[in-house]
């Protein structure tokens, strides 16, 4: 009996072991088939992704170059790069990145900065084609790691047309600015001549008329009251006309500007402004005597005049503080009021012709003009004009 039990135990153990082995074999076969299926799916997906990448790499509108991050040897380029530079793909693969740069030193520095991770994302450089043609490009690039290899991928865009348009626009602006400066210069000269003619001819004629009226009044008899009153009225009218002539000539071109200089003219203008508007004014000039050439004196005076006009029209101010300082070859003028405060929209408005005129006059001298306003706190105009450069109307 004991022998039969042992035989059955061995038989059952053998069957159990066989079943386990068979189950494991089936599992291995199924797992292998599953792994093969999954691997095939993955390889198919990878192949499709690679095909899409290759299609995108080949057809993208911008040039794409891939090169080793350390040797700078080209690893791959797309068709657009071939068309843009004129090299074949095989020729590219025998070159390094610096071979297409028209600025090798700047390009080398930018590559090192890219690898260091602190350069700008977009770079503007000049590259050269196979035929030697130099052209501007915009580059966006990054560093990527594949296994143990670091590569740089650069997307390059030819910006020749954009730069040409930008250059033409800048040239057009410079021409318009030169024309504006010329027109202002012509207008200043015309106003100067007109003011002189009005002062010399009309002013002298009115003065002679007043003297003749005074002589005539002295010749009248005491009983000729009506004629005396008429002569007195004519004398008052001539006085008023003489004052009008003085005011007109001063507005056209104040004699102080040519005779006494910018500081005296600005002080007189501020006093007249205070009389006309009733606005309290304070003026600080350092040093007291400002030595400017005639063109700069005119520009500063007209900027000052326009700023005061804007304050009178729009600011609703009760006080104006003006500071004019000259140091280290620079004139700094600040005009601050306590009015309602100009808005950013008003500063940027294309219809703010007075502000545009101020900016244009300042730019003629390579200067700067900033206009800032705070609601209910007033407006500040700050002007800086270099005194030791060429600049000025062309």
Backbone torsions as a table, in degrees:
resi	resn	phi	psi	omega
1	UNK	NA	-45.0	-179.4
2	UNK	-61.0	-37.5	179.2
3	UNK	-66.1	-38.8	179.7
4	UNK	-65.2	-40.4	179.8
5	UNK	-63.7	-42.6	179.1
6	UNK	-63.0	-39.2	-179.4
7	UNK	-63.7	-44.3	179.8
8	UNK	-63.7	-39.3	-179.7
9	UNK	-63.9	-42.2	178.1
10	UNK	-64.6	-41.8	-179.3
11	UNK	-63.0	-46.5	179.9
12	UNK	-64.0	-40.9	179.1
13	UNK	-62.1	-41.9	-179.8
14	UNK	-63.5	-43.8	-179.7
15	UNK	-63.4	-41.5	-179.0
16	UNK	-64.3	-44.8	179.3
17	UNK	-63.3	-40.4	178.7
18	UNK	-62.6	-39.5	179.8
19	UNK	-65.5	-41.3	179.2
20	UNK	-63.3	-45.3	-179.8
21	UNK	-62.9	-42.1	179.6
22	UNK	-63.6	-42.3	178.9
23	UNK	-62.5	-42.9	179.8
24	UNK	-64.9	-39.7	-179.9
25	UNK	-64.0	-42.8	178.3
26	UNK	-62.3	-42.5	179.9
27	UNK	-61.8	-43.2	-180.0
28	UNK	-63.0	-42.6	-179.9
29	UNK	-64.4	-45.6	-179.1
30	UNK	-64.4	-43.9	-180.0
31	UNK	-62.3	-42.2	-179.5
32	UNK	-62.7	-44.4	178.9
33	UNK	-64.0	-38.7	179.7
34	UNK	-66.0	-44.1	178.4
35	UNK	-61.9	-41.1	178.7
36	UNK	-63.5	-41.0	179.5
37	UNK	-65.2	-44.9	179.8
38	UNK	-64.9	-39.7	179.5
39	UNK	-65.4	-38.4	179.5
40	UNK	-65.6	-40.5	177.9
41	UNK	-63.6	-44.1	-179.8
42	UNK	-63.6	-43.7	179.3
43	UNK	-63.9	-37.7	178.2
44	UNK	-64.9	-44.6	179.1
45	UNK	-63.6	-42.4	179.2
46	UNK	-63.4	-40.7	178.9
47	UNK	-63.7	-42.3	178.1
48	UNK	-64.1	-42.5	178.9
49	UNK	-62.0	-41.3	-179.7
50	UNK	-66.0	-38.1	178.3
51	UNK	-64.5	-42.1	178.1
52	UNK	-63.8	-42.5	178.8
53	UNK	-60.9	-45.9	-178.9
54	UNK	-63.2	-40.0	179.1
55	UNK	-64.8	-45.0	178.3
56	UNK	-65.8	-43.0	-179.5
57	UNK	-59.8	-36.7	-175.5
58	UNK	-82.0	-29.6	-170.9
59	UNK	-106.9	-5.9	-178.4
60	UNK	-61.1	147.9	-173.1
61	UNK	-72.3	-23.5	-179.4
62	UNK	-98.0	154.6	176.7
63	UNK	-73.3	137.8	177.4
64	UNK	-125.2	128.5	177.3
65	UNK	-126.5	142.1	177.6
66	UNK	-125.6	126.5	-179.5
67	UNK	-141.2	158.7	-179.6
68	UNK	-63.9	134.7	-174.5
69	UNK	-69.4	-16.8	-175.1
70	UNK	-111.8	-40.1	178.8
71	UNK	-92.8	-15.8	-178.4
72	UNK	64.3	15.4	177.1
73	UNK	-73.7	134.4	178.6
74	UNK	-67.4	134.9	178.4
75	UNK	-104.0	-37.0	179.9
76	UNK	-161.3	151.4	174.5
77	UNK	-141.7	154.7	178.5
78	UNK	-94.2	177.0	-176.1
79	UNK	-63.7	-35.2	-179.6
80	UNK	-64.5	-35.6	177.1
81	UNK	-65.6	-39.3	176.8
82	UNK	-60.8	-44.8	-179.3
83	UNK	-68.3	-38.6	-174.5
84	UNK	-71.3	-41.1	-173.9
85	UNK	-98.0	-19.3	177.7
86	UNK	87.5	-0.4	175.8
87	UNK	-90.8	152.0	171.2
88	UNK	-78.2	165.5	179.8
89	UNK	-62.4	-39.0	180.0
90	UNK	-63.5	-38.9	178.0
91	UNK	-66.4	-40.1	177.7
92	UNK	-57.3	-42.7	-174.7
93	UNK	-69.8	-9.4	175.6
94	UNK	-99.7	4.6	-174.4
95	UNK	-116.2	168.4	171.6
96	UNK	-114.2	169.3	-173.3
97	UNK	-60.3	-35.9	-177.4
98	UNK	-65.9	-17.7	-179.0
99	UNK	-67.9	-20.7	-179.5
100	UNK	-103.5	1.7	-177.6
101	UNK	-93.0	134.9	174.1
102	UNK	-87.1	-7.3	178.0
103	UNK	-129.6	72.9	-173.2
104	UNK	-54.9	-41.9	-177.7
105	UNK	-66.3	-44.8	179.0
106	UNK	-66.4	-37.8	179.7
107	UNK	-67.0	-42.0	178.3
108	UNK	-61.6	-42.6	178.8
109	UNK	-63.6	-42.4	-178.4
110	UNK	-66.3	-34.2	177.1
111	UNK	-65.1	-44.9	178.9
112	UNK	-62.7	-38.7	178.1
113	UNK	-67.2	-36.1	176.6
114	UNK	-62.7	-44.6	179.5
115	UNK	-65.5	-33.3	179.1
116	UNK	-75.6	-16.3	175.0
117	UNK	83.7	18.3	-178.8
118	UNK	-128.4	18.3	176.9
119	UNK	-88.8	166.4	176.6
120	UNK	-68.6	151.5	-178.0
121	UNK	-68.4	-38.6	-179.7
122	UNK	-106.4	128.1	179.6
123	UNK	-117.8	143.2	175.2
124	UNK	-112.4	120.5	-178.3
125	UNK	-141.4	175.0	173.5
126	UNK	-113.4	128.8	176.6
127	UNK	-114.4	170.3	179.4
128	UNK	-130.4	144.3	177.4
129	UNK	-85.6	176.5	-179.9
130	UNK	-61.0	-33.2	-179.3
131	UNK	-82.9	4.0	177.8
132	UNK	92.8	-4.1	179.7
133	UNK	-65.8	130.3	178.5
134	UNK	-99.1	136.0	-178.4
135	UNK	-147.3	152.8	-178.9
136	UNK	-81.2	142.9	179.0
137	UNK	-134.8	156.5	173.7
138	UNK	-114.9	124.9	-172.8
139	UNK	-118.8	132.0	170.5
140	UNK	-121.4	122.5	-176.1
141	UNK	-145.3	160.2	179.6
142	UNK	-148.1	165.6	-178.7
143	UNK	-106.8	133.4	-178.2
144	UNK	-131.8	149.5	-178.5
145	UNK	-113.7	127.0	175.6
146	UNK	-123.1	102.4	-175.7
147	UNK	66.8	-119.2	178.9
148	UNK	-99.8	1.8	-176.4
149	UNK	-103.9	132.3	173.7
150	UNK	-101.8	131.6	179.3
151	UNK	-127.9	155.4	175.1
152	UNK	-110.1	128.2	177.1
153	UNK	-109.5	121.1	-179.3
154	UNK	-117.9	132.2	174.0
155	UNK	-104.5	120.0	-170.8
156	UNK	-116.3	131.1	179.6
157	UNK	-122.7	130.0	176.2
158	UNK	-75.6	118.7	-177.6
159	UNK	-113.0	28.9	-178.8
160	UNK	-56.9	-50.2	-178.0
161	UNK	-65.1	-40.8	-179.6
162	UNK	-65.3	-41.3	179.3
163	UNK	-68.8	-37.3	178.1
164	UNK	-62.8	-43.5	177.4
165	UNK	-62.5	-42.0	179.1
166	UNK	-63.8	-41.7	179.1
167	UNK	-65.0	-40.8	178.8
168	UNK	-64.9	-40.0	178.5
169	UNK	-65.0	-43.3	178.4
170	UNK	-63.7	-41.2	178.6
171	UNK	-64.5	-39.7	178.3
172	UNK	-63.6	-40.7	178.1
173	UNK	-63.8	-41.5	179.3
174	UNK	-64.8	-38.4	177.8
175	UNK	-65.6	-43.0	178.3
176	UNK	-64.0	-38.4	179.1
177	UNK	-67.0	-39.5	177.1
178	UNK	-65.5	-40.5	178.0
179	UNK	-64.2	-42.1	178.6
180	UNK	-62.1	-42.4	179.0
181	UNK	-63.8	-41.1	179.3
182	UNK	-64.3	-43.5	179.4
183	UNK	-63.7	-39.5	177.7
184	UNK	-65.2	-39.4	178.6
185	UNK	-64.6	-42.8	178.2
186	UNK	-63.6	-42.0	-179.5
187	UNK	-64.6	-41.2	178.3
188	UNK	-61.9	-43.3	180.0
189	UNK	-65.6	-40.1	178.6
190	UNK	-64.2	-43.3	179.2
191	UNK	-64.8	-36.7	179.1
192	UNK	-63.6	-45.5	179.2
193	UNK	-66.2	-41.1	180.0
194	UNK	-64.3	-43.6	178.3
195	UNK	-61.2	-39.7	179.7
196	UNK	-66.3	-42.1	-179.8
197	UNK	-65.3	-43.2	179.2
198	UNK	-62.4	-44.2	-178.8
199	UNK	-66.3	-45.1	-174.4
200	UNK	-75.7	-41.1	-173.8
201	UNK	-92.8	-59.0	-178.1
202	UNK	-67.8	-41.1	-179.9
203	UNK	-62.8	-45.3	179.4
204	UNK	-65.7	-38.5	179.1
205	UNK	-63.7	-41.9	179.2
206	UNK	-67.1	-37.8	177.6
207	UNK	-63.5	-42.8	177.3
208	UNK	-63.4	-39.1	178.5
209	UNK	-63.8	-41.7	178.9
210	UNK	-64.2	-39.9	178.7
211	UNK	-65.6	-40.1	178.3
212	UNK	-65.8	-38.0	178.5
213	UNK	-65.6	-40.0	177.5
214	UNK	-62.8	-41.5	177.4
215	UNK	-63.1	-41.6	-178.6
216	UNK	-64.4	-42.0	179.1
217	UNK	-61.2	-34.4	180.0
218	UNK	-71.4	-19.5	-179.3
219	UNK	-91.3	-9.3	-177.1
220	UNK	-78.7	146.8	176.6
221	UNK	-80.1	154.2	179.3
222	UNK	-56.8	-30.0	-177.5
223	UNK	-81.4	-4.2	-179.9
224	UNK	-94.5	59.3	-175.3
225	UNK	-62.4	-40.9	-177.6
226	UNK	-61.9	-43.8	-179.7
227	UNK	-69.3	-37.1	177.6
228	UNK	-61.7	-43.4	178.8
229	UNK	-63.4	-40.5	179.5
230	UNK	-64.3	-42.9	179.1
231	UNK	-64.2	-38.8	178.5
232	UNK	-64.7	-40.9	178.6
233	UNK	-64.5	-39.9	178.0
234	UNK	-66.2	-35.0	177.4
235	UNK	-65.5	-43.7	177.5
236	UNK	-62.4	-39.4	179.1
237	UNK	-65.1	-40.6	178.6
238	UNK	-65.9	-37.7	176.4
239	UNK	-61.6	-44.8	179.7
240	UNK	-62.8	-40.3	179.4
241	UNK	-66.3	-38.7	177.7
242	UNK	-62.4	-42.4	177.7
243	UNK	-64.2	-38.7	177.8
244	UNK	-63.2	-42.7	178.5
245	UNK	-60.8	-44.3	178.9
246	UNK	-60.8	-42.8	-178.8
247	UNK	-65.7	-42.3	-179.5
248	UNK	-65.0	-46.0	-179.9
249	UNK	-64.5	-35.1	178.2
250	UNK	-67.5	-38.7	178.7
251	UNK	-69.5	-37.3	178.5
252	UNK	-67.5	-47.8	-179.7
253	UNK	-165.9	101.2	-178.1
254	UNK	-63.8	131.9	179.9
255	UNK	-61.3	-29.9	179.4
256	UNK	-58.7	-33.8	-177.3
257	UNK	-62.7	-38.8	179.7
258	UNK	-86.1	-32.4	-174.2
259	UNK	-89.3	-40.4	-173.0
260	UNK	-113.4	-11.8	178.3
261	UNK	100.6	176.6	-173.6
262	UNK	-64.8	-43.2	-175.6
263	UNK	-60.1	-46.3	180.0
264	UNK	-64.6	-39.9	-179.6
265	UNK	-66.4	-40.6	179.3
266	UNK	-66.8	-40.6	178.2
267	UNK	-62.6	-44.3	178.1
268	UNK	-63.2	-42.5	-179.4
269	UNK	-62.3	-40.4	-179.6
270	UNK	-68.2	-38.2	177.1
271	UNK	-64.1	-43.8	177.8
272	UNK	-63.3	-39.2	178.0
273	UNK	-61.6	-44.0	179.5
274	UNK	-63.4	-39.2	178.7
275	UNK	-65.7	-41.0	-176.6
276	UNK	-71.8	-39.2	-170.3
277	UNK	-103.5	-20.7	-175.4
278	UNK	77.0	9.6	179.3
279	UNK	-84.0	133.4	177.6
280	UNK	-69.2	136.7	-175.4
281	UNK	-132.0	141.5	175.4
282	UNK	-129.0	135.3	-178.9
283	UNK	-127.4	130.1	175.3
284	UNK	-123.2	124.8	179.9
285	UNK	-125.1	124.8	179.1
286	UNK	-133.7	119.6	-7.0
287	UNK	-73.3	173.0	-175.5
288	UNK	-62.8	-34.2	178.4
289	UNK	-105.2	118.5	179.4
290	UNK	-106.6	120.1	-177.6
291	UNK	-99.0	100.3	178.7
292	UNK	-119.0	150.9	173.4
293	UNK	-70.9	166.2	-172.3
294	UNK	-61.0	-42.1	-177.6
295	UNK	-66.6	-43.8	178.4
296	UNK	-66.6	-38.7	177.8
297	UNK	-58.7	-43.4	179.2
298	UNK	-64.0	-44.2	-179.4
299	UNK	-62.1	-46.3	-179.8
300	UNK	-63.0	-42.4	-179.3
301	UNK	-64.0	-42.9	-179.3
302	UNK	-68.5	-36.6	175.5
303	UNK	-62.4	-45.9	178.7
304	UNK	-60.3	-45.6	-179.3
305	UNK	-62.2	-44.0	-179.4
306	UNK	-67.1	-38.8	178.8
307	UNK	-62.5	-44.2	178.8
308	UNK	-65.1	-37.8	177.5
309	UNK	-61.7	-43.8	178.9
310	UNK	-63.2	-39.2	179.2
311	UNK	-63.6	-44.7	-179.4
312	UNK	-63.3	-35.5	-175.4
313	UNK	-83.0	-38.3	-166.3
314	UNK	-123.0	-24.5	-165.5
315	UNK	-76.4	-29.2	-173.6
316	UNK	56.4	41.7	-176.0
317	UNK	-92.6	159.2	174.7
318	UNK	-115.9	-7.7	-179.2
319	UNK	-150.9	141.6	177.4
320	UNK	-130.8	129.8	176.8
321	UNK	-115.3	128.8	-179.0
322	UNK	-121.2	131.1	177.7
323	UNK	-127.1	126.9	178.2
324	UNK	-127.2	120.6	-178.1
325	UNK	-131.5	142.2	175.7
326	UNK	-123.7	119.0	176.9
327	UNK	-157.7	151.7	-179.9
328	UNK	47.0	43.8	175.6
329	UNK	70.3	23.3	-178.4
330	UNK	-137.9	138.3	172.7
331	UNK	-100.2	128.2	178.3
332	UNK	-119.8	122.8	179.0
333	UNK	-123.9	128.2	178.3
334	UNK	-124.8	127.6	178.3
335	UNK	-121.6	116.1	-174.3
336	UNK	-125.6	129.8	176.8
337	UNK	-118.5	167.7	-179.4
338	UNK	-110.2	34.2	-176.3
339	UNK	-82.6	-154.3	-173.7
340	UNK	-75.1	-18.6	178.1
341	UNK	90.5	125.6	179.1
342	UNK	-75.7	147.3	-179.8
343	UNK	-93.8	162.7	177.7
344	UNK	-63.3	-35.8	178.6
345	UNK	-63.6	-39.9	178.4
346	UNK	-67.9	-38.4	178.6
347	UNK	-63.1	-40.4	-176.2
348	UNK	-87.4	-7.1	-175.4
349	UNK	-63.6	133.2	176.6
350	UNK	-70.5	-7.8	179.6
351	UNK	-97.3	0.7	176.6
352	UNK	-84.3	73.9	-171.8
353	UNK	-65.3	-33.7	178.5
354	UNK	-62.5	-44.5	178.9
355	UNK	-67.3	-38.8	177.3
356	UNK	-60.9	-42.3	178.5
357	UNK	-62.0	-40.0	178.0
358	UNK	-62.1	-47.6	-179.5
359	UNK	-60.9	-43.8	-178.4
360	UNK	-62.4	-42.3	179.3
361	UNK	-63.9	-38.4	179.7
362	UNK	-69.0	-42.2	-178.1
363	UNK	-65.1	-26.8	177.7
364	UNK	-59.9	-24.9	-178.6
365	UNK	-108.7	18.4	-178.4
366	UNK	58.4	33.3	179.8
367	UNK	-98.6	-171.1	-179.3
368	UNK	-133.3	145.1	175.9
369	UNK	-134.8	124.4	176.9
370	UNK	-120.7	137.9	-178.8
371	UNK	-126.8	119.1	-178.2
372	UNK	-130.4	139.1	177.5
373	UNK	-131.9	146.7	174.7
374	UNK	-124.2	130.3	-175.1
375	UNK	-56.5	122.2	179.6
376	UNK	75.6	-1.8	-177.4
377	UNK	-113.4	-9.3	177.9
378	UNK	106.5	-175.9	-177.1
379	UNK	-129.2	144.1	178.1
380	UNK	-124.9	125.9	173.2
381	UNK	-108.2	121.3	178.7
382	UNK	-117.5	124.1	-177.9
383	UNK	-122.4	133.1	175.9
384	UNK	-125.1	125.6	-179.5
385	UNK	-129.4	120.0	176.0
386	UNK	-66.3	144.1	-179.1
387	UNK	-109.5	-6.1	-175.0
388	UNK	-115.6	20.3	176.2
389	UNK	-115.6	175.4	178.2
390	UNK	-70.4	-77.7	176.0
391	UNK	52.1	-165.0	172.4
392	UNK	86.6	171.7	-179.2
393	UNK	-58.2	137.6	179.1
394	UNK	-86.7	NA	NA
